[in-house]
Amino acid sequence: MKENFENILPDNQLTTLHECRRRIESTRKDIDDLKQREFTDEFAGLLVDRITGVVTWIRTYSKEEDFEAGKKAVLKYLREARIKLNTAFEEYNKKKVRTEKFYRLLEGGGEFLDDALHAW
C-alpha cells in the first residue's frame, strides 16, 4: 500500500504547541495502524522524524508551564518513545520480518507517546 504523507508538516512548519500535540497523536495512531500497513524504511523514518521534530520544537519554543506535568517530563517520554521505535525498526531490519520483539518494542514506543500526551 502506498503511503500518503501529504498531511505531515515539515519540522520547520511546526508553529504551535497544538500542532506538535496533533503530530504526536497522529504518530500514535499510525503505530496502532501499523499492523495492517506495509512496513517500509521510509515510514519508519517518518515516525521517528516526527517525534524528533516535536522534541526540537518543544525544547526551543515552549515554556515549562505549557505542560501539565512539565516540559522535562514530556520530553523524557518522547525521547523514550523514539528509542523504543528505533530499536523496533533495527529489530525488523535484522530479521526482515515482524517478530514478537518488534511488536513489543513498537507497543512500548506507543505507550511512551501515550505517557507524553497525558503529561501534556
MOPAC internal coordinates of N, CA, C and O (Angstrom, degrees):
PM7 1SCF
backbone

  N    0.0000 0     0.00 0     0.00 0    0    0    0
  C    1.4414 1     0.00 0     0.00 0    1    0    0
  C    1.5302 1   108.65 1     0.00 0    2    1    0
  O    1.2310 1   120.49 1   -49.73 1    3    2    1
  N    1.3091 1   116.68 1   130.27 1    3    2    1
  C    1.4672 1   122.38 1   179.09 1    5    3    2
  C    1.5244 1   109.52 1   -74.67 1    6    5    3
  O    1.2310 1   120.76 1   -48.56 1    7    6    5
  N    1.3317 1   116.15 1   131.44 1    7    6    5
  C    1.4607 1   120.92 1  -178.78 1    9    7    6
  C    1.5278 1   110.49 1   -80.35 1   10    9    7
  O    1.2310 1   121.05 1   -31.78 1   11   10    9
  N    1.3179 1   115.59 1   148.22 1   11   10    9
  C    1.4554 1   122.06 1   177.19 1   13   11   10
  C    1.5269 1   107.88 1  -112.12 1   14   13   11
  O    1.2310 1   120.50 1   -72.47 1   15   14   13
  N    1.3338 1   116.64 1   107.53 1   15   14   13
  C    1.4484 1   121.35 1  -176.88 1   17   15   14
  C    1.5291 1   112.40 1  -104.53 1   18   17   15
  O    1.2310 1   119.34 1  -170.28 1   19   18   17
  N    1.3215 1   118.86 1     9.72 1   19   18   17
  C    1.4584 1   119.19 1  -172.15 1   21   19   18
  C    1.5264 1   113.55 1   -70.58 1   22   21   19
  O    1.2310 1   119.18 1   161.40 1   23   22   21
  N    1.3433 1   119.17 1   -18.60 1   23   22   21
  C    1.4666 1   119.46 1   179.65 1   25   23   22
  C    1.5267 1   112.32 1   -89.22 1   26   25   23
  O    1.2310 1   119.84 1  -170.60 1   27   26   25
  N    1.3107 1   117.91 1     9.40 1   27   26   25
  C    1.4526 1   122.36 1  -179.60 1   29   27   26
  C    1.5207 1   109.44 1   -96.47 1   30   29   27
  O    1.2310 1   120.80 1   -57.11 1   31   30   29
  N    1.3281 1   116.07 1   122.89 1   31   30   29
  C    1.4603 1   120.21 1   176.27 1   33   31   30
  C    1.5215 1   109.45 1   -77.29 1   34   33   31
  O    1.2310 1   119.70 1   -44.82 1   35   34   33
  N    1.3201 1   118.17 1   135.18 1   35   34   33
  C    1.4659 1   119.00 1   171.21 1   37   35   34
  C    1.5243 1   109.41 1   -61.42 1   38   37   35
  O    1.2310 1   120.57 1   -26.01 1   39   38   37
  N    1.3502 1   116.52 1   153.99 1   39   38   37
  C    1.4624 1   120.64 1  -177.20 1   41   39   38
  C    1.5165 1   112.30 1   -53.23 1   42   41   39
  O    1.2310 1   120.33 1   142.45 1   43   42   41
  N    1.3341 1   116.97 1   -37.55 1   43   42   41
  C    1.4545 1   118.89 1  -176.91 1   45   43   42
  C    1.5321 1   112.36 1   -73.87 1   46   45   43
  O    1.2310 1   119.84 1   176.79 1   47   46   45
  N    1.3371 1   117.92 1    -3.21 1   47   46   45
  C    1.4568 1   120.36 1   177.74 1   49   47   46
  C    1.5225 1   112.74 1  -105.91 1   50   49   47
  O    1.2310 1   119.53 1  -177.86 1   51   50   49
  N    1.3171 1   118.51 1     2.14 1   51   50   49
  C    1.4575 1   120.24 1   172.69 1   53   51   50
  C    1.5197 1   107.03 1   -70.57 1   54   53   51
  O    1.2310 1   120.66 1   -60.03 1   55   54   53
  N    1.3289 1   116.35 1   119.97 1   55   54   53
  C    1.4593 1   118.43 1  -175.70 1   57   55   54
  C    1.5157 1   113.25 1  -122.34 1   58   57   55
  O    1.2310 1   119.78 1   167.69 1   59   58   57
  N    1.3301 1   118.03 1   -12.31 1   59   58   57
  C    1.4591 1   119.54 1   179.81 1   61   59   58
  C    1.5148 1   110.20 1  -137.67 1   62   61   59
  O    1.2310 1   121.49 1   -21.28 1   63   62   61
  N    1.3018 1   114.75 1   158.72 1   63   62   61
  C    1.4564 1   120.83 1   175.92 1   65   63   62
  C    1.5246 1   110.22 1   -63.52 1   66   65   63
  O    1.2310 1   120.75 1   146.77 1   67   66   65
  N    1.3282 1   116.17 1   -33.23 1   67   66   65
  C    1.4641 1   120.51 1   177.87 1   69   67   66
  C    1.5348 1   111.02 1   -62.21 1   70   69   67
  O    1.2310 1   119.74 1   138.28 1   71   70   69
  N    1.3239 1   118.11 1   -41.72 1   71   70   69
  C    1.4649 1   121.28 1   176.89 1   73   71   70
  C    1.5199 1   110.92 1   -62.79 1   74   73   71
  O    1.2310 1   120.57 1   142.30 1   75   74   73
  N    1.3205 1   116.51 1   -37.70 1   75   74   73
  C    1.4727 1   120.36 1   177.50 1   77   75   74
  C    1.5219 1   110.27 1   -63.09 1   78   77   75
  O    1.2310 1   120.58 1   134.36 1   79   78   77
  N    1.3082 1   116.49 1   -45.64 1   79   78   77
  C    1.4620 1   119.91 1  -179.89 1   81   79   78
  C    1.5317 1   110.69 1   -62.94 1   82   81   79
  O    1.2310 1   120.47 1   136.47 1   83   82   81
  N    1.3137 1   116.71 1   -43.53 1   83   82   81
  C    1.4802 1   120.14 1   177.83 1   85   83   82
  C    1.5223 1   110.95 1   -59.80 1   86   85   83
  O    1.2310 1   120.56 1   142.38 1   87   86   85
  N    1.3275 1   116.54 1   -37.62 1   87   86   85
  C    1.4640 1   119.95 1   179.49 1   89   87   86
  C    1.5312 1   110.33 1   -64.91 1   90   89   87
  O    1.2310 1   120.15 1   139.17 1   91   90   89
  N    1.3249 1   117.31 1   -40.83 1   91   90   89
  C    1.4647 1   120.26 1   178.59 1   93   91   90
  C    1.5275 1   110.18 1   -67.91 1   94   93   91
  O    1.2310 1   119.91 1   138.54 1   95   94   93
  N    1.3190 1   117.77 1   -41.46 1   95   94   93
  C    1.4653 1   121.03 1   176.53 1   97   95   94
  C    1.5257 1   110.65 1   -59.68 1   98   97   95
  O    1.2310 1   120.38 1   136.99 1   99   98   97
  N    1.3168 1   116.87 1   -43.01 1   99   98   97
  C    1.4629 1   122.00 1   178.73 1  101   99   98
  C    1.5287 1   111.28 1   -64.93 1  102  101   99
  O    1.2310 1   120.65 1   139.42 1  103  102  101
  N    1.3088 1   116.37 1   -40.58 1  103  102  101
  C    1.4640 1   120.70 1   178.88 1  105  103  102
  C    1.5225 1   110.11 1   -64.29 1  106  105  103
  O    1.2310 1   120.53 1   138.52 1  107  106  105
  N    1.3223 1   116.59 1   -41.48 1  107  106  105
  C    1.4710 1   120.29 1   177.95 1  109  107  106
  C    1.5135 1   110.68 1   -61.22 1  110  109  107
  O    1.2310 1   120.28 1   136.07 1  111  110  109
  N    1.3222 1   117.07 1   -43.93 1  111  110  109
  C    1.4653 1   121.13 1   178.65 1  113  111  110
  C    1.5336 1   110.52 1   -62.06 1  114  113  111
  O    1.2310 1   120.48 1   138.42 1  115  114  113
  N    1.3242 1   116.68 1   -41.58 1  115  114  113
  C    1.4636 1   120.16 1   179.54 1  117  115  114
  C    1.5255 1   111.64 1   -64.03 1  118  117  115
  O    1.2310 1   120.30 1   144.45 1  119  118  117
  N    1.3234 1   117.03 1   -35.55 1  119  118  117
  C    1.4698 1   119.60 1   176.11 1  121  119  118
  C    1.5257 1   109.59 1   -63.96 1  122  121  119
  O    1.2310 1   120.31 1   135.91 1  123  122  121
  N    1.3363 1   117.01 1   -44.09 1  123  122  121
  C    1.4656 1   120.41 1   177.76 1  125  123  122
  C    1.5267 1   111.59 1   -61.73 1  126  125  123
  O    1.2310 1   120.33 1   143.18 1  127  126  125
  N    1.3254 1   116.97 1   -36.82 1  127  126  125
  C    1.4638 1   121.62 1  -177.96 1  129  127  126
  C    1.5260 1   113.43 1   -79.74 1  130  129  127
  O    1.2310 1   120.46 1   171.00 1  131  130  129
  N    1.3159 1   116.72 1    -9.00 1  131  130  129
  C    1.4650 1   120.24 1  -173.57 1  133  131  130
  C    1.5249 1   112.77 1   -62.04 1  134  133  131
  O    1.2310 1   119.49 1   155.95 1  135  134  133
  N    1.3150 1   118.57 1   -24.05 1  135  134  133
  C    1.4631 1   121.06 1   179.84 1  137  135  134
  C    1.5291 1   111.50 1   -64.18 1  138  137  135
  O    1.2310 1   120.19 1   151.49 1  139  138  137
  N    1.3368 1   117.25 1   -28.51 1  139  138  137
  C    1.4646 1   121.02 1   179.98 1  141  139  138
  C    1.5260 1   112.48 1  -101.30 1  142  141  139
  O    1.2310 1   119.90 1  -177.08 1  143  142  141
  N    1.2921 1   117.80 1     2.92 1  143  142  141
  C    1.4544 1   122.16 1  -172.52 1  145  143  142
  C    1.5174 1   110.07 1  -111.43 1  146  145  143
  O    1.2310 1   121.24 1   -30.63 1  147  146  145
  N    1.3094 1   115.23 1   149.37 1  147  146  145
  C    1.4616 1   119.88 1   172.70 1  149  147  146
  C    1.5234 1   108.43 1   -69.28 1  150  149  147
  O    1.2310 1   120.73 1   -48.20 1  151  150  149
  N    1.3077 1   116.20 1   131.80 1  151  150  149
  C    1.4638 1   120.74 1  -177.63 1  153  151  150
  C    1.5230 1   108.92 1   -93.24 1  154  153  151
  O    1.2310 1   120.87 1   -52.95 1  155  154  153
  N    1.3339 1   115.94 1   127.05 1  155  154  153
  C    1.4603 1   120.79 1   177.99 1  157  155  154
  C    1.5243 1   109.01 1  -130.85 1  158  157  155
  O    1.2310 1   120.91 1   -21.77 1  159  158  157
  N    1.3230 1   115.87 1   158.23 1  159  158  157
  C    1.4640 1   120.07 1   175.57 1  161  159  158
  C    1.5238 1   110.74 1   -61.76 1  162  161  159
  O    1.2310 1   120.56 1   144.67 1  163  162  161
  N    1.3299 1   116.53 1   -35.33 1  163  162  161
  C    1.4708 1   120.49 1   178.78 1  165  163  162
  C    1.5279 1   110.53 1   -61.38 1  166  165  163
  O    1.2310 1   120.82 1   135.83 1  167  166  165
  N    1.3327 1   116.03 1   -44.17 1  167  166  165
  C    1.4575 1   120.23 1  -179.70 1  169  167  166
  C    1.5278 1   110.98 1   -67.21 1  170  169  167
  O    1.2310 1   120.16 1   138.35 1  171  170  169
  N    1.3223 1   117.29 1   -41.65 1  171  170  169
  C    1.4719 1   121.52 1   177.28 1  173  171  170
  C    1.5257 1   109.88 1   -59.11 1  174  173  171
  O    1.2310 1   120.88 1   133.44 1  175  174  173
  N    1.3163 1   115.91 1   -46.56 1  175  174  173
  C    1.4626 1   120.37 1   178.76 1  177  175  174
  C    1.5132 1   112.13 1   -61.31 1  178  177  175
  O    1.2310 1   120.39 1   141.63 1  179  178  177
  N    1.3219 1   116.85 1   -38.37 1  179  178  177
  C    1.4587 1   121.14 1   179.60 1  181  179  178
  C    1.5241 1   111.02 1   -62.79 1  182  181  179
  O    1.2310 1   120.44 1   135.60 1  183  182  181
  N    1.3272 1   116.76 1   -44.40 1  183  182  181
  C    1.4625 1   119.72 1  -179.65 1  185  183  182
  C    1.5265 1   111.17 1   -59.87 1  186  185  183
  O    1.2310 1   120.81 1   133.00 1  187  186  185
  N    1.3251 1   116.05 1   -47.00 1  187  186  185
  C    1.4650 1   120.23 1  -179.56 1  189  187  186
  C    1.5291 1   110.53 1   -67.67 1  190  189  187
  O    1.2310 1   120.08 1   139.90 1  191  190  189
  N    1.3234 1   117.45 1   -40.10 1  191  190  189
  C    1.4652 1   120.85 1   179.25 1  193  191  190
  C    1.5274 1   111.92 1   -63.23 1  194  193  191
  O    1.2310 1   120.26 1   143.97 1  195  194  193
  N    1.3227 1   117.10 1   -36.03 1  195  194  193
  C    1.4679 1   120.36 1   177.87 1  197  195  194
  C    1.5289 1   109.97 1   -60.95 1  198  197  195
  O    1.2310 1   121.20 1   132.44 1  199  198  197
  N    1.3279 1   115.31 1   -47.56 1  199  198  197
  C    1.4714 1   119.55 1  -178.68 1  201  199  198
  C    1.5233 1   109.84 1   -64.54 1  202  201  199
  O    1.2310 1   120.42 1   136.90 1  203  202  201
  N    1.3240 1   116.81 1   -43.10 1  203  202  201
  C    1.4640 1   120.78 1   179.81 1  205  203  202
  C    1.5242 1   110.64 1   -60.34 1  206  205  203
  O    1.2310 1   120.17 1   138.05 1  207  206  205
  N    1.3159 1   117.29 1   -41.95 1  207  206  205
  C    1.4640 1   120.82 1   178.66 1  209  207  206
  C    1.5142 1   112.31 1   -62.40 1  210  209  207
  O    1.2310 1   120.46 1   139.21 1  211  210  209
  N    1.3276 1   116.73 1   -40.79 1  211  210  209
  C    1.4586 1   120.54 1   178.95 1  213  211  210
  C    1.5275 1   110.26 1   -68.04 1  214  213  211
  O    1.2310 1   119.91 1   137.27 1  215  214  213
  N    1.3267 1   117.78 1   -42.73 1  215  214  213
  C    1.4642 1   121.10 1   177.97 1  217  215  214
  C    1.5280 1   109.76 1   -57.68 1  218  217  215
  O    1.2310 1   120.70 1   133.71 1  219  218  217
  N    1.3209 1   116.27 1   -46.29 1  219  218  217
  C    1.4668 1   120.69 1  -179.85 1  221  219  218
  C    1.5240 1   110.76 1   -61.36 1  222  221  219
  O    1.2310 1   120.20 1   135.05 1  223  222  221
  N    1.3243 1   117.22 1   -44.95 1  223  222  221
  C    1.4629 1   120.54 1  -178.84 1  225  223  222
  C    1.5225 1   110.72 1   -63.47 1  226  225  223
  O    1.2310 1   120.55 1   133.38 1  227  226  225
  N    1.3379 1   116.56 1   -46.62 1  227  226  225
  C    1.4638 1   120.07 1  -178.93 1  229  227  226
  C    1.5263 1   110.71 1   -61.29 1  230  229  227
  O    1.2310 1   120.54 1   134.57 1  231  230  229
  N    1.3335 1   116.58 1   -45.43 1  231  230  229
  C    1.4662 1   119.87 1  -179.68 1  233  231  230
  C    1.5286 1   111.40 1   -60.22 1  234  233  231
  O    1.2310 1   120.62 1   144.02 1  235  234  233
  N    1.3229 1   116.42 1   -35.98 1  235  234  233
  C    1.4601 1   121.32 1  -172.90 1  237  235  234
  C    1.5235 1   113.46 1   -87.42 1  238  237  235
  O    1.2310 1   119.83 1   139.07 1  239  238  237
  N    1.3200 1   117.94 1   -40.93 1  239  238  237
  C    1.4622 1   120.02 1  -166.80 1  241  239  238
  C    1.5255 1   116.73 1  -114.17 1  242  241  239
  O    1.2310 1   119.28 1   163.46 1  243  242  241
  N    1.2885 1   118.97 1   -16.54 1  243  242  241
  C    1.4647 1   118.32 1  -173.54 1  245  243  242
  C    1.5218 1   111.94 1   -98.00 1  246  245  243
  O    1.2310 1   121.86 1   -13.98 1  247  246  245
  N    1.3228 1   114.05 1   166.02 1  247  246  245
  C    1.4561 1   121.56 1   179.90 1  249  247  246
  C    1.5251 1   108.92 1  -111.86 1  250  249  247
  O    1.2310 1   120.81 1   -23.82 1  251  250  249
  N    1.3049 1   116.05 1   156.18 1  251  250  249
  C    1.4661 1   122.12 1   179.73 1  253  251  250
  C    1.5308 1   111.54 1   -53.39 1  254  253  251
  O    1.2310 1   120.61 1   138.15 1  255  254  253
  N    1.3159 1   116.43 1   -41.85 1  255  254  253
  C    1.4646 1   119.99 1  -175.99 1  257  255  254
  C    1.5324 1   113.69 1   -74.25 1  258  257  255
  O    1.2310 1   119.87 1   175.94 1  259  258  257
  N    1.3220 1   117.86 1    -4.06 1  259  258  257
  C    1.4648 1   120.99 1   176.41 1  261  259  258
  C    1.5246 1   112.13 1   -72.23 1  262  261  259
  O    1.2310 1   120.02 1   170.13 1  263  262  261
  N    1.3352 1   117.57 1    -9.87 1  263  262  261
  C    1.4628 1   121.97 1  -172.55 1  265  263  262
  C    1.5181 1   110.58 1  -125.63 1  266  265  263
  O    1.2310 1   120.94 1   -41.16 1  267  266  265
  N    1.3178 1   115.80 1   138.84 1  267  266  265
  C    1.4541 1   121.25 1  -178.81 1  269  267  266
  C    1.5317 1   111.67 1   -59.20 1  270  269  267
  O    1.2310 1   120.17 1   132.91 1  271  270  269
  N    1.3199 1   117.28 1   -47.09 1  271  270  269
  C    1.4699 1   121.15 1  -178.13 1  273  271  270
  C    1.5296 1   112.31 1   -98.96 1  274  273  271
  O    1.2310 1   120.63 1  -175.75 1  275  274  273
  N    1.3201 1   116.40 1     4.25 1  275  274  273
  C    1.4593 1   120.19 1   178.76 1  277  275  274
  C    1.5213 1   112.61 1    99.97 1  278  277  275
  O    1.2310 1   122.00 1   -29.39 1  279  278  277
  N    1.2881 1   113.78 1   150.61 1  279  278  277
  C    1.4680 1   122.82 1  -178.11 1  281  279  278
  C    1.5310 1   111.49 1   -61.08 1  282  281  279
  O    1.2310 1   120.51 1   137.73 1  283  282  281
  N    1.3413 1   116.63 1   -42.27 1  283  282  281
  C    1.4627 1   120.32 1  -178.07 1  285  283  282
  C    1.5183 1   111.59 1   -62.06 1  286  285  283
  O    1.2310 1   120.18 1   140.81 1  287  286  285
  N    1.3237 1   117.27 1   -39.19 1  287  286  285
  C    1.4661 1   120.63 1   179.76 1  289  287  286
  C    1.5284 1   110.94 1   -64.43 1  290  289  287
  O    1.2310 1   120.78 1   134.41 1  291  290  289
  N    1.3213 1   116.12 1   -45.59 1  291  290  289
  C    1.4689 1   120.35 1  -179.94 1  293  291  290
  C    1.5310 1   109.84 1   -62.11 1  294  293  291
  O    1.2310 1   120.41 1   134.20 1  295  294  293
  N    1.3222 1   116.83 1   -45.80 1  295  294  293
  C    1.4663 1   120.40 1   179.48 1  297  295  294
  C    1.5275 1   111.33 1   -62.07 1  298  297  295
  O    1.2310 1   120.35 1   139.92 1  299  298  297
  N    1.3162 1   116.93 1   -40.08 1  299  298  297
  C    1.4723 1   120.65 1   178.85 1  301  299  298
  C    1.5269 1   110.34 1   -60.35 1  302  301  299
  O    1.2310 1   120.06 1   132.50 1  303  302  301
  N    1.3272 1   117.50 1   -47.50 1  303  302  301
  C    1.4641 1   120.92 1   179.94 1  305  303  302
  C    1.5285 1   111.47 1   -63.40 1  306  305  303
  O    1.2310 1   120.33 1   139.87 1  307  306  305
  N    1.3167 1   116.98 1   -40.13 1  307  306  305
  C    1.4674 1   119.81 1   179.60 1  309  307  306
  C    1.5259 1   110.85 1   -66.16 1  310  309  307
  O    1.2310 1   120.33 1   139.66 1  311  310  309
  N    1.3224 1   116.98 1   -40.34 1  311  310  309
  C    1.4708 1   119.66 1   178.04 1  313  311  310
  C    1.5280 1   110.62 1   -64.99 1  314  313  311
  O    1.2310 1   120.37 1   137.94 1  315  314  313
  N    1.3268 1   116.90 1   -42.06 1  315  314  313
  C    1.4705 1   120.09 1   178.49 1  317  315  314
  C    1.5325 1   110.63 1   -63.36 1  318  317  315
  O    1.2310 1   120.04 1   140.74 1  319  318  317
  N    1.3218 1   117.54 1   -39.26 1  319  318  317
  C    1.4694 1   121.07 1   177.17 1  321  319  318
  C    1.5235 1   109.97 1   -61.21 1  322  321  319
  O    1.2310 1   120.84 1   135.59 1  323  322  321
  N    1.3161 1   116.00 1   -44.41 1  323  322  321
  C    1.4668 1   120.81 1  -179.62 1  325  323  322
  C    1.5268 1   110.74 1   -61.77 1  326  325  323
  O    1.2310 1   120.04 1   138.65 1  327  326  325
  N    1.3238 1   117.53 1   -41.35 1  327  326  325
  C    1.4678 1   121.15 1   178.68 1  329  327  326
  C    1.5255 1   110.32 1   -63.32 1  330  329  327
  O    1.2310 1   120.07 1   132.79 1  331  330  329
  N    1.3265 1   117.46 1   -47.21 1  331  330  329
  C    1.4762 1   121.06 1   179.61 1  333  331  330
  C    1.5248 1   110.84 1   -60.24 1  334  333  331
  O    1.2310 1   120.24 1   135.87 1  335  334  333
  N    1.3280 1   117.15 1   -44.13 1  335  334  333
  C    1.4574 1   120.06 1  -178.73 1  337  335  334
  C    1.5212 1   111.21 1   -66.84 1  338  337  335
  O    1.2310 1   120.14 1   136.79 1  339  338  337
  N    1.3245 1   117.33 1   -43.21 1  339  338  337
  C    1.4691 1   119.53 1   177.15 1  341  339  338
  C    1.5206 1   111.01 1   -59.77 1  342  341  339
  O    1.2310 1   120.27 1   139.09 1  343  342  341
  N    1.3245 1   117.09 1   -40.91 1  343  342  341
  C    1.4609 1   121.12 1   179.38 1  345  343  342
  C    1.5293 1   110.35 1   -66.29 1  346  345  343
  O    1.2310 1   120.20 1   140.40 1  347  346  345
  N    1.3260 1   117.23 1   -39.60 1  347  346  345
  C    1.4715 1   120.61 1   176.71 1  349  347  346
  C    1.5188 1   110.59 1   -61.28 1  350  349  347
  O    1.2310 1   120.53 1   136.80 1  351  350  349
  N    1.3233 1   116.59 1   -43.20 1  351  350  349
  C    1.4621 1   119.90 1  -177.73 1  353  351  350
  C    1.5205 1   111.41 1   -69.80 1  354  353  351
  O    1.2310 1   120.19 1   146.12 1  355  354  353
  N    1.3309 1   117.24 1   -33.88 1  355  354  353
  C    1.4676 1   120.78 1   174.18 1  357  355  354
  C    1.5277 1   110.09 1   -64.43 1  358  357  355
  O    1.2310 1   120.21 1   138.65 1  359  358  357
  N    1.3208 1   117.20 1   -41.35 1  359  358  357
  C    1.4655 1   122.49 1   177.42 1  361  359  358
  C    1.5285 1   109.68 1   -59.54 1  362  361  359
  O    1.2310 1   120.62 1   134.29 1  363  362  361
  N    1.3072 1   116.42 1   -45.71 1  363  362  361
  C    1.4687 1   120.21 1   179.29 1  365  363  362
  C    1.5262 1   110.68 1   -62.62 1  366  365  363
  O    1.2310 1   120.20 1   135.98 1  367  366  365
  N    1.3134 1   117.23 1   -44.02 1  367  366  365
  C    1.4582 1   120.63 1  -177.87 1  369  367  366
  C    1.5301 1   112.50 1   -66.25 1  370  369  367
  O    1.2310 1   120.21 1   149.93 1  371  370  369
  N    1.3238 1   117.20 1   -30.07 1  371  370  369
  C    1.4743 1   120.35 1   176.75 1  373  371  370
  C    1.5136 1   111.28 1   -69.33 1  374  373  371
  O    1.2310 1   120.48 1   135.45 1  375  374  373
  N    1.3305 1   116.68 1   -44.55 1  375  374  373
  C    1.4715 1   121.61 1  -172.14 1  377  375  374
  C    1.5290 1   113.42 1   -98.66 1  378  377  375
  O    1.2310 1   120.50 1   158.45 1  379  378  377
  N    1.3165 1   116.65 1   -21.55 1  379  378  377
  C    1.4709 1   123.61 1  -177.15 1  381  379  378
  C    1.5284 1   112.82 1    61.63 1  382  381  379
  O    1.2310 1   121.07 1  -159.36 1  383  382  381
  N    1.3322 1   115.55 1    20.64 1  383  382  381
  C    1.4639 1   121.90 1   172.55 1  385  383  382
  C    1.5226 1   107.78 1  -140.38 1  386  385  383
  O    1.2310 1   121.15 1   -19.84 1  387  386  385
  N    1.2997 1   115.41 1   160.16 1  387  386  385
  C    1.4609 1   120.69 1   178.22 1  389  387  386
  C    1.5339 1   108.53 1   -86.17 1  390  389  387
  O    1.2310 1   121.05 1   -79.31 1  391  390  389
  N    1.2950 1   115.60 1   100.69 1  391  390  389
  C    1.4630 1   121.21 1  -178.58 1  393  391  390
  C    1.5238 1   110.48 1   -86.32 1  394  393  391
  O    1.2310 1   121.15 1    -9.31 1  395  394  393
  N    1.3283 1   115.40 1   170.69 1  395  394  393
  C    1.4626 1   120.19 1   175.11 1  397  395  394
  C    1.5307 1   110.14 1   -60.25 1  398  397  395
  O    1.2310 1   120.79 1   140.63 1  399  398  397
  N    1.3273 1   116.09 1   -39.37 1  399  398  397
  C    1.4616 1   120.31 1   178.72 1  401  399  398
  C    1.5334 1   110.37 1   -62.75 1  402  401  399
  O    1.2310 1   120.11 1   138.76 1  403  402  401
  N    1.3253 1   117.39 1   -41.24 1  403  402  401
  C    1.4608 1   121.93 1   177.28 1  405  403  402
  C    1.5280 1   109.98 1   -55.93 1  406  405  403
  O    1.2310 1   120.58 1   130.53 1  407  406  405
  N    1.3380 1   116.49 1   -49.47 1  407  406  405
  C    1.4611 1   120.01 1  -178.29 1  409  407  406
  C    1.5338 1   112.06 1   -66.17 1  410  409  407
  O    1.2310 1   120.03 1   142.31 1  411  410  409
  N    1.3362 1   117.55 1   -37.69 1  411  410  409
  C    1.4687 1   120.51 1   177.47 1  413  411  410
  C    1.5304 1   110.51 1   -62.42 1  414  413  411
  O    1.2310 1   120.79 1   134.88 1  415  414  413
  N    1.3392 1   116.10 1   -45.12 1  415  414  413
  C    1.4608 1   120.23 1   179.58 1  417  415  414
  C    1.5276 1   110.90 1   -65.81 1  418  417  415
  O    1.2310 1   120.89 1   138.76 1  419  418  417
  N    1.3071 1   115.91 1   -41.24 1  419  418  417
  C    1.4656 1   120.88 1   178.67 1  421  419  418
  C    1.5268 1   110.36 1   -60.61 1  422  421  419
  O    1.2310 1   120.85 1   133.34 1  423  422  421
  N    1.3196 1   115.98 1   -46.66 1  423  422  421
  C    1.4665 1   119.94 1   179.08 1  425  423  422
  C    1.5243 1   110.91 1   -65.70 1  426  425  423
  O    1.2310 1   120.19 1   142.66 1  427  426  425
  N    1.3298 1   117.23 1   -37.34 1  427  426  425
  C    1.4604 1   120.30 1   176.39 1  429  427  426
  C    1.5202 1   111.57 1   -60.60 1  430  429  427
  O    1.2310 1   120.59 1   138.87 1  431  430  429
  N    1.3340 1   116.47 1   -41.13 1  431  430  429
  C    1.4656 1   120.46 1   176.13 1  433  431  430
  C    1.5184 1   110.99 1   -62.71 1  434  433  431
  O    1.2310 1   120.59 1   138.10 1  435  434  433
  N    1.3205 1   116.48 1   -41.90 1  435  434  433
  C    1.4530 1   120.60 1   177.81 1  437  435  434
  C    1.5243 1   112.32 1   -63.16 1  438  437  435
  O    1.2310 1   120.66 1   141.60 1  439  438  437
  N    1.3277 1   116.34 1   -38.40 1  439  438  437
  C    1.4612 1   120.16 1   178.91 1  441  439  438
  C    1.5310 1   110.89 1   -65.77 1  442  441  439
  O    1.2310 1   120.13 1   142.09 1  443  442  441
  N    1.3292 1   117.36 1   -37.91 1  443  442  441
  C    1.4595 1   119.12 1   175.90 1  445  443  442
  C    1.5272 1   110.94 1   -65.71 1  446  445  443
  O    1.2310 1   119.83 1   145.29 1  447  446  445
  N    1.3271 1   117.93 1   -34.71 1  447  446  445
  C    1.4676 1   119.84 1   175.06 1  449  447  446
  C    1.5260 1   110.06 1   -64.73 1  450  449  447
  O    1.2310 1   120.49 1   139.39 1  451  450  449
  N    1.3432 1   116.66 1   -40.61 1  451  450  449
  C    1.4670 1   119.84 1   175.61 1  453  451  450
  C    1.5258 1   110.65 1   -58.78 1  454  453  451
  O    1.2310 1   120.85 1   135.27 1  455  454  453
  N    1.3364 1   115.98 1   -44.73 1  455  454  453
  C    1.4577 1   120.27 1   179.02 1  457  455  454
  C    1.5309 1   110.99 1   -60.23 1  458  457  455
  O    1.2310 1   120.69 1   138.74 1  459  458  457
  N    1.3213 1   116.28 1   -41.26 1  459  458  457
  C    1.4664 1   120.04 1   178.82 1  461  459  458
  C    1.5266 1   110.32 1   -62.80 1  462  461  459
  O    1.2310 1   120.27 1   137.45 1  463  462  461
  N    1.3202 1   117.09 1   -42.55 1  463  462  461
  C    1.4582 1   120.29 1  -179.85 1  465  463  462
  C    1.5248 1   111.10 1   -66.22 1  466  465  463
  O    1.2310 1   119.75 1   143.52 1  467  466  465
  N    1.3161 1   118.09 1   -36.48 1  467  466  465
  C    1.4712 1   121.00 1   178.01 1  469  467  466
  C    1.5235 1   110.59 1   -69.37 1  470  469  467
  O    1.2310 1   120.30 1   145.83 1  471  470  469
  N    1.3218 1   117.03 1   -34.17 1  471  470  469
  C    1.4659 1   120.93 1   179.60 1  473  471  470
  C    1.5277 1   111.39 1   -77.69 1  474  473  471
  O    1.2310 1   120.31 1   164.67 1  475  474  473
  N    1.3084 1   117.00 1   -15.33 1  475  474  473
  C    1.4539 1   123.15 1  -176.93 1  477  475  474
  C    1.5022 1   107.16 1   -63.64 1  478  477  475
  O    1.2310 1   120.10 1   180.00 1  479  478  477

